[in-house]
Structure formats: C-alpha cells, structure tokens
Amino acid sequence: MSFTTRPGTHGARKPGRAMRLVNKLVVRWVRRTGGKLRGSDVLLLTTVGRKSGVERTTPVNWFPGENGSWLIVASAAGAAQNPAWYYNLAAHPDQLHIEVAGRRIPVTAQQLRGAEREAAWRRITTTQPQFAGYEHKTDRELPVIRLVSREAAAESP
C-alpha cells in the first residue's frame, strides 16, 4: 500500500526545534513509565531516515486497531506539511519498530484509505477530539496509519 498523501497549502505552524527537545524528553518519559502521557496512549515509533538512513525515534499517540494493530495519525498538529516520520515510513514501511509498554515490536506500516480510513478516523476523533481540530487547521487529509506486528502479519493467510 502506498503512502501518497500530499502536503496541504495551509495549516498550523509546523513543530520546530523546541518540539525536538520536548520529543527527547517524552521518549525518556515513555520508556520510564510505559506509555501514558496526559491521559493518552503513546508509543515510540522508530523509523529509518529516508535521506540519512539513520534511525529516528518519535513519540506518537496511538489508538487500538483491528487484530491487535496500532493506529497512528500523521497530524503534525494540523501543519500543512506531513511530519518527517511519515516520509520515513513511506520510504521504508517495513524497516521500523515500535516500543509499547516496554516491548520492542517490529512492525509494518499501511496507510488506510476510503471507508476503512473514515471508520478509523471516527474512532480516533471520538477518543481524542483534538485530532478533529488538527484536521480543521489544514487542507490536507491527515494520514491514518495502521502498524501491524511483522510476526502477526507473517502468520495471517
């Protein structure tokens, strides 16, 4: 499944350098506490840089998906541009892993489309209404990504 969500023409200001510092602190917090931050479930997403080839770890809110999968949103808080980790996923969708509740899990990424995306989006915005606000800040469709354990994917027919 391809990752083809185009950037928008307007949106909120893209998180900058200060956010990188905050993300480093959140990564340490999540590793220490197991993945809850201000009432939200947070996982650590490690991707391979599309240009650098270097592993990058980013804290991301997650939502339960079908069959034990994890759903994440490439919101960038409503910025016109997709977050950098989205492009890393697009370049290397099968070279990533997540950390959830102290476990490191190799996963594969799939971008949801059509009715499947809409159903997931309704569940996400019902659980965390601020994501609906992010969508209103920009004219791009916020990508919803399903992360599937590579072990589980190998077992399914």
DADA-V214620 format. One record per residue. N is the residue number from 1. RES is the residue in one small letter. PSI is psi as a letter, one per 20 degrees, with the letter a starting at -180 (999 if undefined). D_LAST is the distance of its C-alpha to the last C-alpha in Angstrom with 2 decimals. Layout:
BEGIN
n = <N,N>
res = <RES,RES>
psi = <PSI,PSI>
d_last = <D_LAST,D_LAST>
END
This chain:
BEGIN
n = <1,2,3,4,5,6,7,8,9,10,11,12,13,14,15,16,17,18,19,20,21,22,23,24,25,26,27,28,29,30,31,32,33,34,35,36,37,38,39,40,41,42,43,44,45,46,47,48,49,50,51,52,53,54,55,56,57,58,59,60,61,62,63,64,65,66,67,68,69,70,71,72,73,74,75,76,77,78,79,80,81,82,83,84,85,86,87,88,89,90,91,92,93,94,95,96,97,98,99,100,101,102,103,104,105,106,107,108,109,110,111,112,113,114,115,116,117,118,119,120,121,122,123,124,125,126,127,128,129,130,131,132,133,134,135,136,137,138,139,140,141,142,143,144,145,146,147,148,149,150,151,152,153,154,155,156,157>
res = <m,s,f,t,t,r,p,g,t,h,g,a,r,k,p,g,r,a,m,r,l,v,n,k,l,v,v,r,w,v,r,r,t,g,g,k,l,r,g,s,d,v,l,l,l,t,t,v,g,r,k,s,g,v,e,r,t,t,p,v,n,w,f,p,g,e,n,g,s,w,l,i,v,a,s,a,a,g,a,a,q,n,p,a,w,y,y,n,l,a,a,h,p,d,q,l,h,i,e,v,a,g,r,r,i,p,v,t,a,q,q,l,r,g,a,e,r,e,a,a,w,r,r,i,t,t,t,q,p,q,f,a,g,y,e,h,k,t,d,r,e,l,p,v,i,r,l,v,s,r,e,a,a,a,e,s,p>
psi = <p,q,o,k,p,q,q,a,i,r,a,r,p,p,p,b,h,h,h,g,g,g,h,g,g,h,g,g,g,g,h,h,i,i,j,p,o,l,i,q,p,p,r,o,p,o,r,p,p,h,g,h,j,q,p,p,p,p,p,p,q,q,q,p,a,q,k,j,r,p,p,q,p,m,h,k,k,j,q,h,q,q,q,h,h,g,h,g,g,h,h,m,i,j,l,r,r,q,p,p,l,j,p,p,o,p,r,q,q,p,p,q,r,c,h,g,g,g,g,g,g,g,g,g,h,g,g,n,h,h,h,h,h,g,h,i,i,r,j,q,p,o,p,p,p,p,p,p,p,h,g,h,h,h,h,q,999>
d_last = <17.13,20.85,23.41,26.41,28.41,32.01,34.75,37.15,40.88,42.00,40.97,41.93,43.12,40.36,40.40,42.49,43.75,44.58,40.98,39.93,42.32,41.05,37.43,38.55,40.18,37.19,34.90,37.37,37.63,33.88,33.62,36.61,35.81,32.03,31.21,33.45,35.93,38.27,36.02,32.86,29.74,29.70,27.26,28.15,26.21,26.79,26.33,27.72,30.66,30.17,33.75,34.70,31.60,32.71,30.51,31.45,30.84,31.25,31.29,29.31,29.15,25.73,24.46,21.65,18.58,15.73,13.54,16.00,16.15,19.63,21.37,24.30,26.85,28.62,31.88,34.54,36.63,36.98,38.18,38.16,36.07,32.53,32.56,32.40,29.17,27.46,28.57,27.47,23.91,24.16,25.37,22.97,19.89,18.10,21.34,21.99,22.04,23.36,25.72,25.48,27.77,28.71,25.22,24.07,20.37,18.81,16.98,15.77,17.63,16.81,19.81,19.63,21.43,23.08,22.65,19.90,22.41,25.26,23.77,23.00,26.48,28.20,26.76,27.79,31.26,31.86,31.19,33.01,35.43,36.63,33.55,34.90,38.14,36.54,35.17,38.73,40.21,38.47,37.63,34.22,31.03,29.80,26.28,23.74,21.09,17.93,17.41,14.09,14.30,13.01,12.31,10.18,8.37,7.86,6.59,3.81,0.00>
END
